[in-house]
Amino acid sequence: MAASDASSDYSHRESHLPHPEKQIPAVAPLSPEGDPLEHAATSVSHHDMPAATYVVTGDSDIIYNKFSPARKTTIVLAMSFCAFLAPISSTTVLSAVPEVAATYNCDGAIINLSNAIYVLFMGLSPMFWGPVCTVYGRRYPSLISGGLFFAFSVGTALAPNLASFFIFRLLTGFQGTSYLIIGTSAIGDIYKPTERGTAIGWFLTGTLVGPAIGPVLGGIIVTYRSWRVIFWLQTALAGVGFCLILIFYPETIHYKRSVELQGLSKGQKAHKMWQWLNPFRIIQLFWYPNLLGTALASSSLTWNMYSLLTPIRYVINPRFALTSPITSGLFYLAPGGGYLLGTFVGGRWADHITKKWVRVRGRRVPEDRLRSCIVFLGGVIPACMLIYGWSLEKRAGGIPLPVIMMFVQGVAQLFCFPSLNTYCLDVMPGRSAEVVAGNYMIRYLFAALGTALCLPAIRGIGIGWNCTIAALFLIAAAAVVAAITKYGSGWRERIDQRKVDRQEADKEAQVGRGGVMEEEEEEHEKPVEEVEKEREGGEGKGKEVAVGGAEKGT
């Protein structure tokens, strides 16, 4: 099926379904005569919609059956490869820092700073790509960003001086995060909530294995060739990724907001475009404590990861008297192997916990998914970091002990990231791409800080205390996640109610002044409502969905 025909083909198949029971369900307001408890309910936050209650009748799995299982797998694998590109570029150069510094006659700390800026721009770009892929869909933004990533990789490989090296690196970083946002959002488009954790686990393979194996590739290359070959390899991989998107990735979004621009004047179009693409929409999401808390939890993991990976050559080489980039690069295989092994179990564990709590409660609550990561976030990973750091600090345990700790913490991270990423999809379906974008923005800002500060911190206080700080950050993040699992639903409801009250007060004030209030457009246009109600009906028949908002103009 051609990508451009995906939406039309879906609409055609809807009207020719062989099984009437698989029709998209009717959605009606809850009435006293109805029996909302006949089937299990689902509790989901629609932060962007005024509160109202609807009953979804029938089974809406069809909205997730737009593609066959094989096609879904192909989409996830293609996006996982593309998501591999930006993170691997953030660490491939680590093994070549001394060589790059020698080329540009600067200190290695300057090259590490360029890497921190690269990661910083990975953190800033979600403010742009999140709204864009909500308005224009997933496919075309991914093609545009993929083409630019390819072009800027060529520029980095050819950079004649330090200034141009910095510029092309930051421009490359700005494009790369789009794959992370679009890939995660696409999984929300094509998988039911109880299946997303497993798919997210596979998708995250690229984002986590990439940073771990990058230095190994960099070490091999810089041992036998120029460091510029690293970026020519990146260019080739970017070209492959672009072709995969072009061939295998159709449009997956259920509703493009850009269709609402039809028939509007230029001024009205400009107003709507600013309203939709305003980057501050992402920042405003963090008024919700549950979203801010999960972003900080994700940030603790990326801080830990980059604090661990960035200084390996500076820490491991003198500790074990290693002299070759390739030998120190092999140490990155330990966390990389852990990330790869965690792929097979982490996402499935998150889905298992979600289904378990659905059976316990009789309904799905997004926060229950987070229970699957608390022990790993607050116990396993901090313990690994403490043992790793202090074994190197005190020169105890030889090579095996730090290698084992790097491997175990790699596995444990894959028990955390799928839960946190999937929660972003589940908790706010109408703006899932923007929630994911906000999460990636915060986590890569912390990754940039970790990259920039780890070497000065290790030189100042030692590897042991640096790892202790990372462990304390992880423990604090686990406490926040535990609070979200207990209180997150109530936080969401209170803030949603405040938003409704404020809108009602503004409306009454406008009417009192004798004016006609133009309805503020949030996320409650009718087509988006219908899609989200259909999505939440995917858990089974008769589920009660907390959604809301009147059709525009009512």
N, C-alpha and C positions, 0 to 999 in steps of 0.2 A: 504493500500500500504506500503510495507516495505520501511524503510528509505533508504536502500542501493540501491533500485531499482528506486528511485525517478527520477533521471536524465534520465535513460533509458526509463522509462515509459512515461516521458514527450516527449522525442524524438519520441516515437512510436505514441503517440496521435497526434503529430503535423501533421503526414502524413495521418491521418484518420479523419480530422476535418469535421463535418457535414455541417458547414457553411463556404463556400469559403471566404466570406468577413472577416472572423476572422483569416485568415492566417497572419503569421508574415510579416510585410510589407517589400517591397523592399526598398533598400537604394541606392540612386544615387547622384552623385555630382550635385549641383545646376547649371543649365545652363541658359543662357539668354532666351532660348525659354520657360523655365518652368514658371509657375505662382506661386511664393512662397507665394503670399498673398491670394491664393484661400481659405485657411483655416487658423484658428488661429495658431500663432507660439508660440514656447516656448523658453525662454531664459534661458540657463543653462550653468554653468561654467564647463569646462573640463580643470582644472588647469594643469592636468598632460598630456595634449595632445596638439601638435601644432595645430594652428587654421586652420580649413577648414570648409566649409559649405556644408551641405547635406540636401536633402529633404527626409523626411520619408513619403512614400505613404502607404495608407491602415491603418488598425486599429490594433495595436499591443497589445491590452488588453490581448491577449492569454498568454503573458509572465507572467502576474499576475494571470492567471486562472489555473495555474499549480495545485493548490489545491482548493477544494471546500470551500465555506464560512464557513461551520462548521469546516472543518479541519484547516483553518486559525485561527478561534477562539480558537480551542484547542491548537494550537501552541503558540498563544499569552498568553493564560492563563497559560500554562506550563512554559513559559519563565518568566512570571510575578512572579510566585511563586518562581522560582529560583533566580530571581533578588531581591527578598525579603530577601534572606539569608544574604548576606554580609552587607547591611545597617542595618538590625535589630541587627546583632552582634556588630555593632559599638556603639549601645546605650543600649542594654539589660543590660550590666554590670554597667551602670551609677547608677542604684538604689542600687547596691551592692558594690560600691567603698569602703565604710568604712569597710565592712566585708572582702573583698579581701585584703585590706591593713592590717587588723588585722592578717590575716592568714600568710602573708609574713613579718610581723613586719616592715612595712614601712608607709610612709605618704600617704594620699589619693591622693596628687598631683602626686606621682609616678605612681599610677594606672591610673590616667587620662592621664599621659604621654604615658603609654602603649597603651591607646586607640587612642591617637593622632598618634602614630607610626603605629598602625593598619590602620588608615585612610590614612596615608602617603603612605603605601605600596599599598593601593587601588588606589592611584594616580599614582604610578610608574608602576604598572603592565600593564596598557594599551599600553605602549611602546612595550611590548612583545605580548600581546594577539591580538592587532589590526592587525599587519602584519600576525600573524599566521593564523587567521581566514580568511584572504584574500587568503592565499596560499593554505591552507589545508581544507577550507570550514568551516562550522559552527558546524556541529554535533560532529565530533571527538574531536576537542579542548574543546567543552563544556563537553563531557564525561570525558576527562582527568582532567580538572580543577575541575569538580564536585567530582570525586573520591579523589583528593588531598584535597579538602575542607573538605570532610568527615573525612579523616585520621588526618588532623591537628586539627580538632575540638576535636577528641578523645584525642590528645596530650594535648590540652589546658585543658580539663576537668581533666586530670590526672597529670598536671604539679606539680612536687614536690617542686619547688622553684621558686623564682621570675625570675631568668634568663631564665629558661625553659618556664615560662608563657609568657615572652616577645617574645621569639623565635617562639613559636607556634602561638601566636597571629599575628605576622607580616606575617608568612607564610600563615596563613588562609586568611588574608586580600589580599595577592597577588593573590590568586586564585579567590576570590569572584567577582572581577570586570569583569572577563571574561563573566559572564552571562549578565551584563549590556551592554557590547559591542556587544556580539553575538545576544542578543535579539533585540536590536535596529537595527542591520544590517539585521537580518532576516525579520523584518517588512518592511525594504526597498526592500527586495527580493520579497515579496509576495503581497504587496499592492501598488496600483497606488499612485502617489504623492498627489492627491487630497483626498485620503482616509487615508493617513498615520497619520495625526494628531489625529484622533479618536483612531486608534490602539495604537499609542504611549501613549495616555492618559491612556488607560487601562493598558498598560505595566508598566507605571510609578507608578501605584497604589502600587505595591510591593516595589519599591525603596523608596517611600516617606512615605507610611503608616508604613513600617517596623521600621524606626528610631523612629517613634512616639509611637508605641505600645510596642516597645522593653522594655523601662523602666517600663511599667505597668506590663509586664510579669516578669521582673526581680524583681520588688518590691514584687509581690505576692510570687514568689519562695523564695526570701531571707527572707521573713517574717516567712515562715514555714519550709524551708529546707535550706541545705547548698547552698552557691553560686555556687558550682560546678555543681549543677543540671541545672543551666542556660546553661552550655556548653554541658551537656548531651542532653538537649532539642535541642540545635543547631545541635548536631550530628544527632539526629533523623530526624530533618527537612532536613538536608543535604542529608540523605539517601533517603528520599521521593523525593527530587528534582532530584537526580541522576536517580531514577526509572522513573520519569516523562519524563526526556530527553531520556532515553533508549527506552521507549515504544511509546511516543507520538511525539517526535521531529525528523522529517526526515531531510535530507540534503536540504537546501533551496537555496544555492548559485547557481548562473547561470553558473559560470565558475571557476574552480579551477586552479590556476596557477601552481600547482604542476605537472600537466600533461605535462608541457613544459620541464620537466627534463628528459623525456624519450629519450633514445638514446644519452645522453650527457656523456662525460667522467667525472670522479670523480672531476677533477679540475674545469671543467665547471659547474658542479652541485654546488660545493662549492662556486664558484663566484656568481652564480645566487641566491643561498640561502642567502648569505650575503647581496646581493643587495636588496632582497625582505624583509628580516627579520631584517635588520639594524634598531635598535630602533630610530636612529636619523632621519629616514624618518618622524616620527611623529612630531618631533620638527621642521623640515624644513617646515611643513605645515603652521607654524605661521608667515612665511614671508607674508602671505596673511592677510591683516588687517581685512577682514570680518570674517575669522576664529578665529583670535586672539580676536577680539571684542566679538563674541558670546561666546567664552570660558570664557572670563572675566565676561560676563553677567551671565552665568551659575554659575560661581564661587561666584558671589555676593549672589546668592540664597542659595548655600550650606553653605557659610560663615554665612549667616543669620540663616539658619536652625540649624546648629550645635552650633552657639553662643546662640541660644535660648534654645535648648534642653539640652545641656551639663550641665549648672549650675542650672537647676530647683530645684534640691534637696537642693542646697546650698543657693538659693535665696528664694524659696517659703517657706521652712520649718521655718526659723527664722521669716519671715514676718508674717506668720499666725500661728505660734506656733505649727507646726505639728511635731510629733515625730516618726511616723511609716513610713517605706519605702513604704508601700502599699498606704497610703493616699497621699503622695507626688507624687507617681507614677501615680495616677489617673489624675493629671494635664496634663499628656502627651496625654490623650484622646482628649483634645480640638484640638490641631493641627492635630492629627491623624484623627479625624472626619472631619476636614476641607479638608485634603488631599483626603479622601474617597469621599466626596461630589464633590470636584473639578474634580474627575475622570469622572463623568457623563457629565460634560459640557465643561471642558477646552479644550480637544482635538477637540471636535465638533466645538467649537468657532474658533479654529485655521483653521480648514478646511473650515468653512464658510467664513472667511476673505479671504482665498486663492481663493476660487471660485468667490467671489465678485470682486476681483481685476483682475481675468482672464476675467471676463465679461467687466470690465472697459477698460482694455488694449487691449483685444483681443489676449492675449498671457500670458503664465505663467512665472513670474519672481520669483526666489526663495526668494528674499528679501521681497517680499510683505507679506509673511507669518509672518514675524517678527512684522508687524504692530499690530497683535492681542495681543501682550504682553506688549507694551510700557506703557500703562496707569497703568497696574497692577504692573509692575516692578518699575516704577518711582513714582507712586502715592499711590496706595492702601497699598502695603506691607510696604513702609517706614512709612506711617502714623500709621499703626498698631504697628510697632516696637517702634515708639516714644511714643505712648500712653501707650503701655505695660511697657516700661522701666521706664518712669517717674511716672506712677501710682504706681509702686512698690517702686521707690526711695522716693516719697513723701507720701507713705502710703495712697493713695487716691483710692476710688472706691471699696474697699473691694475685695472679691474673684471674683465676676462676671466680672469686667472690664478686668483684665488681661486674664481671660479665654476666653471671647468673642474676644479679640484681637488676641489671639493665634489661635482661630478657623477661623477667617476671613482671617488672613494672610496665613493659610493653604489652604483655598480655592483659594486664589489669586495666590499662587505658581503654582497650577495646570492650571492656565491660561498662565503661562510663560514657564514651562519646555517642554510641548509638542511642542510649536512653535520652541524653541531653538534646541531641539533634532531633530525634523523633518527637520529643515533647514540644519543640518549637513548631512542628507541623500540626500537632494535635490540638494545641491549646487555643489557637486563633486561626481557624481555617480560612476565613475571608482575606487574611493578609499574611498567610504563611510565608510567602517569599520575603516579605519585609521583616518578619520576626527572625527568620533564618539569617537575613542580611545583618540585622542588628547584633545577633549573637556572634557572627563571624567578625563583625567590626570590632567588638570589644575584645574577643579572644586574640585577634592578630595585633591589636594595639599592645596588649600585654606580651605577646610573643616578641614584638619589636623591642619592648623594654627589656625583656629577658635576654634577648640577643645582644643588646647594647651594654647591659650592666653586668653580665655574668663574668666577663674577664676582669674588669676592674674590681668587682667584688671578690673574686677568687684571689687576686693579687693582694687585696687589702685585708681580708678576714680569713681566707683559706677555703678550700673546697668543702671541708666539713661543715662550717657554719653557713656557707652558701646553700648547701643542700638542706640544712636545718630550716632555713628561711622558706625554701620551697615546700618542705614538708608541713610547716605550720600553715602556709597558705592553703594547701590541700585540705588540711583538717578543718580550717575555718570554712572552706567552701562546702565540705561535707555537712557541717552543721547548718549552713544556709539551705542546702538541698533538703535536709531532714525537716527544717521548718516549713519549706514549701510543700512537702508532701502532707503535712498536717494542717497548715493554715492557708495554703495557696488558693483553694477554691473560695474560701471566704474573702480573701483579699480581692480576688477577681470580681466577686459579686458586689462588694462595697464600692469599688472604683467604677464599675459599670453603672451602678445606681447614681453615683455622684455625677457621672457624665450625662445621664438622662435628666436628672434634676436641673443641671446647669442649662441644658438645651431647652427645657420647658420654661425656665425662668427667663432666658433670653427671648423666647418666643412671646411670652406674656408681656415683657417690657416693650417689645417692638409693637405689639398690638395696642398696648396702652398709649403709645405715642401716635397712634393713628396710622401707622405705616403697615405695609404688607411685608411680612418677613419672607425673604427668599430662603427656602429651605437649605440649610447647610448640608453639603454632600459629604457624607463620611464614607461608609462602605456598604450602605444598605440599599443600593439600587436593586430593583427587583430581580434582574438576572443573576446577580451575585447571591442574593438570598436563596433563590431556588437551587442553585448549584450546591451551596453549603448545606441546605437541608437534605438534599439528595445524598451528599457525602456522609453526613452523620447517620443517615438511615442504613448505611452499609453494615451495621452490626447485627441487623436482624429485623424482624417485623415488629411494628408497633412501638418503636423506641421513641421516647419523649426527648425532644431536642430543644434546648434553650437557645432560640435564635430570635431575631426580632427586627423591627424596623418596618415602617409602612412604605408602600410603594411611593416612589417620588411623585409629588404633586397631590398627595392625599392629605 
